[in-house]
Amino acid sequence: MCATFTVDDEGKPVVNTNGKEIGVVQDVDAGVAYVEPGAEMTDSIKS
């Protein structure tokens, strides 16, 4: 199941499967969320 994103999601945190915040939704356009990655995101990908 895919999430449906709206402008209400802008500014919300993005978390990984461990619940750690890895970014923030900066913009939503046509149901697509664009995320500003946090510094923690690269650490999360490496793990």
N, CA, C and O atoms as a CHARMM CRD file, in Angstrom:
* protein
*
  188
    1    1 MET  N      0.83900  -1.17400   0.00000 PROA 1      0.00000
    2    1 MET  CA     0.00000   0.00000   0.00000 PROA 1      0.00000
    3    1 MET  C      0.89000   1.24500   0.00000 PROA 1      0.00000
    4    1 MET  O      1.83400   1.33000   0.78500 PROA 1      0.00000
    5    2 CYS  N      0.60200   2.18500  -0.85400 PROA 2      0.00000
    6    2 CYS  CA     1.36100   3.42700  -0.94500 PROA 2      0.00000
    7    2 CYS  C      0.62900   4.54000  -0.20300 PROA 2      0.00000
    8    2 CYS  O     -0.60000   4.60200  -0.19400 PROA 2      0.00000
    9    3 ALA  N      1.40600   5.40400   0.40900 PROA 3      0.00000
   10    3 ALA  CA     0.82800   6.55200   1.09600 PROA 3      0.00000
   11    3 ALA  C      0.41100   7.60500   0.08200 PROA 3      0.00000
   12    3 ALA  O      1.02000   7.73200  -0.98100 PROA 3      0.00000
   13    4 THR  N     -0.62600   8.35500   0.41600 PROA 4      0.00000
   14    4 THR  CA    -1.04600   9.49700  -0.38600 PROA 4      0.00000
   15    4 THR  C     -0.61600  10.74900   0.36900 PROA 4      0.00000
   16    4 THR  O     -1.07900  10.99900   1.48100 PROA 4      0.00000
   17    5 PHE  N      0.26600  11.52800  -0.23400 PROA 5      0.00000
   18    5 PHE  CA     0.78500  12.71800   0.42000 PROA 5      0.00000
   19    5 PHE  C     -0.00100  13.95000  -0.00200 PROA 5      0.00000
   20    5 PHE  O     -0.43000  14.06300  -1.15000 PROA 5      0.00000
   21    6 THR  N     -0.18500  14.87500   0.94300 PROA 6      0.00000
   22    6 THR  CA    -0.86000  16.14600   0.69000 PROA 6      0.00000
   23    6 THR  C     -0.00400  17.26800   1.27500 PROA 6      0.00000
   24    6 THR  O      0.99800  17.01100   1.94300 PROA 6      0.00000
   25    7 VAL  N     -0.40100  18.49700   1.02100 PROA 7      0.00000
   26    7 VAL  CA     0.33700  19.64100   1.56500 PROA 7      0.00000
   27    7 VAL  C      0.33500  19.62200   3.09200 PROA 7      0.00000
   28    7 VAL  O      1.19300  20.24900   3.71300 PROA 7      0.00000
   29    8 ASP  N     -0.61300  18.91700   3.70500 PROA 8      0.00000
   30    8 ASP  CA    -0.63700  18.80500   5.16600 PROA 8      0.00000
   31    8 ASP  C      0.57600  18.04200   5.69500 PROA 8      0.00000
   32    8 ASP  O      0.90700  18.15200   6.87600 PROA 8      0.00000
   33    9 ASP  N      1.23900  17.27400   4.83600 PROA 9      0.00000
   34    9 ASP  CA     2.41200  16.50300   5.24400 PROA 9      0.00000
   35    9 ASP  C      3.69700  17.32000   5.23500 PROA 9      0.00000
   36    9 ASP  O      4.70400  16.87800   5.78700 PROA 9      0.00000
   37   10 GLU  N      3.68600  18.49500   4.62300 PROA 10     0.00000
   38   10 GLU  CA     4.87900  19.33900   4.58600 PROA 10     0.00000
   39   10 GLU  C      5.29800  19.70200   6.00600 PROA 10     0.00000
   40   10 GLU  O      4.47200  20.08500   6.83500 PROA 10     0.00000
   41   11 GLY  N      6.59200  19.57500   6.27000 PROA 11     0.00000
   42   11 GLY  CA     7.13100  19.89200   7.58800 PROA 11     0.00000
   43   11 GLY  C      7.14500  18.71400   8.54500 PROA 11     0.00000
   44   11 GLY  O      7.69200  18.81600   9.64300 PROA 11     0.00000
   45   12 LYS  N      6.55400  17.60200   8.14600 PROA 12     0.00000
   46   12 LYS  CA     6.52500  16.42700   9.01700 PROA 12     0.00000
   47   12 LYS  C      7.84300  15.66800   8.91900 PROA 12     0.00000
   48   12 LYS  O      8.49300  15.66300   7.87400 PROA 12     0.00000
   49   13 PRO  N      8.22700  15.02800  10.01700 PROA 13     0.00000
   50   13 PRO  CA     9.46700  14.25100   9.98800 PROA 13     0.00000
   51   13 PRO  C      9.31400  12.96600   9.18300 PROA 13     0.00000
   52   13 PRO  O      8.22300  12.40800   9.06700 PROA 13     0.00000
   53   14 VAL  N     10.43100  12.51500   8.63500 PROA 14     0.00000
   54   14 VAL  CA    10.50200  11.22200   7.94700 PROA 14     0.00000
   55   14 VAL  C     11.37400  10.33400   8.82300 PROA 14     0.00000
   56   14 VAL  O     12.48000  10.72100   9.19900 PROA 14     0.00000
   57   15 VAL  N     10.87900   9.14500   9.14700 PROA 15     0.00000
   58   15 VAL  CA    11.61600   8.24700  10.02900 PROA 15     0.00000
   59   15 VAL  C     11.94300   6.93600   9.31900 PROA 15     0.00000
   60   15 VAL  O     11.24800   6.52900   8.38800 PROA 15     0.00000
   61   16 ASN  N     13.00800   6.28600   9.77400 PROA 16     0.00000
   62   16 ASN  CA    13.36900   4.98600   9.20800 PROA 16     0.00000
   63   16 ASN  C     12.61400   3.88900   9.96100 PROA 16     0.00000
   64   16 ASN  O     11.78400   4.18600  10.82100 PROA 16     0.00000
   65   17 THR  N     12.89500   2.63900   9.64700 PROA 17     0.00000
   66   17 THR  CA    12.16500   1.53200  10.27100 PROA 17     0.00000
   67   17 THR  C     12.44900   1.39900  11.75600 PROA 17     0.00000
   68   17 THR  O     11.69800   0.73600  12.47200 PROA 17     0.00000
   69   18 ASN  N     13.51800   2.01700  12.22700 PROA 18     0.00000
   70   18 ASN  CA    13.84400   2.00100  13.65800 PROA 18     0.00000
   71   18 ASN  C     13.22100   3.17000  14.40700 PROA 18     0.00000
   72   18 ASN  O     13.38000   3.28400  15.62200 PROA 18     0.00000
   73   19 GLY  N     12.50800   4.04500  13.68600 PROA 19     0.00000
   74   19 GLY  CA    11.87400   5.19500  14.30600 PROA 19     0.00000
   75   19 GLY  C     12.76900   6.41000  14.43100 PROA 19     0.00000
   76   19 GLY  O     12.38300   7.40300  15.04700 PROA 19     0.00000
   77   20 LYS  N     13.96700   6.34600  13.85100 PROA 20     0.00000
   78   20 LYS  CA    14.89100   7.48000  13.92300 PROA 20     0.00000
   79   20 LYS  C     14.58000   8.47100  12.80900 PROA 20     0.00000
   80   20 LYS  O     14.40600   8.08500  11.65300 PROA 20     0.00000
   81   21 GLU  N     14.51100   9.75900  13.16900 PROA 21     0.00000
   82   21 GLU  CA    14.22300  10.79000  12.17100 PROA 21     0.00000
   83   21 GLU  C     15.40500  10.94400  11.22300 PROA 21     0.00000
   84   21 GLU  O     16.54400  11.12400  11.65400 PROA 21     0.00000
   85   22 ILE  N     15.11500  10.87100   9.90800 PROA 22     0.00000
   86   22 ILE  CA    16.18200  10.96600   8.90500 PROA 22     0.00000
   87   22 ILE  C     15.96400  12.10900   7.91900 PROA 22     0.00000
   88   22 ILE  O     16.77200  12.29200   7.00800 PROA 22     0.00000
   89   23 GLY  N     14.89600  12.87600   8.08000 PROA 23     0.00000
   90   23 GLY  CA    14.63000  13.98700   7.17800 PROA 23     0.00000
   91   23 GLY  C     13.28600  14.61900   7.47100 PROA 23     0.00000
   92   23 GLY  O     12.59600  14.24900   8.42100 PROA 23     0.00000
   93   24 VAL  N     12.92600  15.59100   6.62600 PROA 24     0.00000
   94   24 VAL  CA    11.66900  16.32500   6.77400 PROA 24     0.00000
   95   24 VAL  C     11.04500  16.49800   5.39500 PROA 24     0.00000
   96   24 VAL  O     11.74500  16.77500   4.42200 PROA 24     0.00000
   97   25 VAL  N      9.72800  16.33400   5.31500 PROA 25     0.00000
   98   25 VAL  CA     9.01900  16.56300   4.05500 PROA 25     0.00000
   99   25 VAL  C      9.04700  18.06500   3.78300 PROA 25     0.00000
  100   25 VAL  O      8.47900  18.84800   4.54500 PROA 25     0.00000
  101   26 GLN  N      9.70400  18.46300   2.70500 PROA 26     0.00000
  102   26 GLN  CA     9.82500  19.87900   2.35800 PROA 26     0.00000
  103   26 GLN  C      8.71200  20.35000   1.44000 PROA 26     0.00000
  104   26 GLN  O      8.26400  21.49100   1.54400 PROA 26     0.00000
  105   27 ASP  N      8.25800  19.47700   0.53700 PROA 27     0.00000
  106   27 ASP  CA     7.26600  19.88100  -0.45400 PROA 27     0.00000
  107   27 ASP  C      6.48200  18.65700  -0.88400 PROA 27     0.00000
  108   27 ASP  O      6.99500  17.53800  -0.85700 PROA 27     0.00000
  109   28 VAL  N      5.22800  18.87500  -1.28200 PROA 28     0.00000
  110   28 VAL  CA     4.39900  17.81900  -1.85700 PROA 28     0.00000
  111   28 VAL  C      3.81900  18.36100  -3.15000 PROA 28     0.00000
  112   28 VAL  O      3.21500  19.43400  -3.17300 PROA 28     0.00000
  113   29 ASP  N      4.01000  17.60300  -4.23800 PROA 29     0.00000
  114   29 ASP  CA     3.50800  18.01300  -5.54700 PROA 29     0.00000
  115   29 ASP  C      2.88900  16.80000  -6.22700 PROA 29     0.00000
  116   29 ASP  O      3.56600  15.80000  -6.46500 PROA 29     0.00000
  117   30 ALA  N      1.61400  16.89300  -6.53500 PROA 30     0.00000
  118   30 ALA  CA     0.88100  15.81400  -7.21700 PROA 30     0.00000
  119   30 ALA  C      0.99900  14.49100  -6.46600 PROA 30     0.00000
  120   30 ALA  O      1.13700  13.43300  -7.07900 PROA 30     0.00000
  121   31 GLY  N      0.94400  14.55600  -5.14000 PROA 31     0.00000
  122   31 GLY  CA     0.98900  13.34700  -4.33300 PROA 31     0.00000
  123   31 GLY  C      2.37300  12.79600  -4.07000 PROA 31     0.00000
  124   31 GLY  O      2.51100  11.75400  -3.42900 PROA 31     0.00000
  125   32 VAL  N      3.41500  13.48200  -4.55900 PROA 32     0.00000
  126   32 VAL  CA     4.80000  13.04400  -4.35500 PROA 32     0.00000
  127   32 VAL  C      5.43300  13.91500  -3.27600 PROA 32     0.00000
  128   32 VAL  O      5.40100  15.14300  -3.35700 PROA 32     0.00000
  129   33 ALA  N      6.01200  13.26400  -2.26300 PROA 33     0.00000
  130   33 ALA  CA     6.67800  13.99000  -1.18300 PROA 33     0.00000
  131   33 ALA  C      8.15300  14.16000  -1.51700 PROA 33     0.00000
  132   33 ALA  O      8.82500  13.20600  -1.90900 PROA 33     0.00000
  133   34 TYR  N      8.64700  15.37400  -1.35900 PROA 34     0.00000
  134   34 TYR  CA    10.06100  15.67200  -1.56000 PROA 34     0.00000
  135   34 TYR  C     10.67500  15.90500  -0.18700 PROA 34     0.00000
  136   34 TYR  O     10.21300  16.75100   0.57800 PROA 34     0.00000
  137   35 VAL  N     11.72200  15.14300   0.11300 PROA 35     0.00000
  138   35 VAL  CA    12.29300  15.12200   1.45700 PROA 35     0.00000
  139   35 VAL  C     13.63700  15.82700   1.49800 PROA 35     0.00000
  140   35 VAL  O     14.48900  15.61600   0.63500 PROA 35     0.00000
  141   36 GLU  N     13.81700  16.66400   2.50900 PROA 36     0.00000
  142   36 GLU  CA    15.11400  17.27000   2.80800 PROA 36     0.00000
  143   36 GLU  C     15.79800  16.31600   3.78300 PROA 36     0.00000
  144   36 GLU  O     15.37400  16.20000   4.93300 PROA 36     0.00000
  145   37 PRO  N     16.84800  15.63300   3.33800 PROA 37     0.00000
  146   37 PRO  CA    17.48400  14.65500   4.22100 PROA 37     0.00000
  147   37 PRO  C     18.22400  15.32300   5.36900 PROA 37     0.00000
  148   37 PRO  O     18.82400  16.38600   5.20900 PROA 37     0.00000
  149   38 GLY  N     18.17100  14.68400   6.52000 PROA 38     0.00000
  150   38 GLY  CA    18.92600  15.14700   7.66600 PROA 38     0.00000
  151   38 GLY  C     20.30900  14.53200   7.65500 PROA 38     0.00000
  152   38 GLY  O     20.57400  13.61400   6.87800 PROA 38     0.00000
  153   39 ALA  N     21.18700  15.02300   8.50200 PROA 39     0.00000
  154   39 ALA  CA    22.54600  14.49300   8.57800 PROA 39     0.00000
  155   39 ALA  C     22.53600  13.01900   8.96300 PROA 39     0.00000
  156   39 ALA  O     23.44500  12.27200   8.60100 PROA 39     0.00000
  157   40 GLU  N     21.50400  12.60100   9.69900 PROA 40     0.00000
  158   40 GLU  CA    21.40300  11.22100  10.15400 PROA 40     0.00000
  159   40 GLU  C     21.09600  10.25500   9.01400 PROA 40     0.00000
  160   40 GLU  O     21.30600   9.05000   9.15200 PROA 40     0.00000
  161   41 MET  N     20.60300  10.77100   7.89300 PROA 41     0.00000
  162   41 MET  CA    20.18300   9.89100   6.80500 PROA 41     0.00000
  163   41 MET  C     21.34800   9.07300   6.25600 PROA 41     0.00000
  164   41 MET  O     21.19300   7.87700   6.00600 PROA 41     0.00000
  165   42 THR  N     22.49300   9.68400   6.06700 PROA 42     0.00000
  166   42 THR  CA    23.62400   8.93200   5.52500 PROA 42     0.00000
  167   42 THR  C     24.08900   7.86900   6.51000 PROA 42     0.00000
  168   42 THR  O     24.49700   6.78300   6.09900 PROA 42     0.00000
  169   43 ASP  N     24.03300   8.16100   7.78600 PROA 43     0.00000
  170   43 ASP  CA    24.39700   7.16400   8.79300 PROA 43     0.00000
  171   43 ASP  C     23.42300   5.99900   8.75900 PROA 43     0.00000
  172   43 ASP  O     23.82000   4.84600   8.92800 PROA 43     0.00000
  173   44 SER  N     22.15600   6.29700   8.54200 PROA 44     0.00000
  174   44 SER  CA    21.12500   5.26000   8.49900 PROA 44     0.00000
  175   44 SER  C     21.31700   4.34400   7.29800 PROA 44     0.00000
  176   44 SER  O     21.11100   3.13400   7.39600 PROA 44     0.00000
  177   45 ILE  N     21.71200   4.91600   6.16700 PROA 45     0.00000
  178   45 ILE  CA    21.90900   4.12500   4.95300 PROA 45     0.00000
  179   45 ILE  C     23.14000   3.23200   5.09600 PROA 45     0.00000
  180   45 ILE  O     23.14300   2.09600   4.62200 PROA 45     0.00000
  181   46 LYS  N     24.17900   3.74100   5.74400 PROA 46     0.00000
  182   46 LYS  CA    25.40800   2.97200   5.92300 PROA 46     0.00000
  183   46 LYS  C     25.21200   1.78100   6.85300 PROA 46     0.00000
  184   46 LYS  O     25.89100   0.76500   6.71300 PROA 46     0.00000
  185   47 SER  N     24.28900   1.90100   7.79900 PROA 47     0.00000
  186   47 SER  CA    24.08500   0.85000   8.81500 PROA 47     0.00000
  187   47 SER  C     23.50700  -0.40500   8.24900 PROA 47     0.00000
  188   47 SER  O     23.28400  -1.36800   8.98300 PROA 47     0.00000
